[in-house]
Amino acid sequence: MKERTIVSASTLFASLLAYWYARSVKKDAAPYVMLGGFIGSIIGDTLADQFKK
């Protein structure tokens, strides 16, 4: 898999997970989605580096 695909997929997954959580606790979703996307990109970058080695 390409590094870009891994990072994009993990960012999307973490953002959607954060959105789902924010909606379930009835909070504004924007800050949660932003934080989830940031954390997802870090996780994706780490995974991509592991697959490179």
Order of alpha helices (4+ residues) and beta strands (2+ residues): alpha-alpha
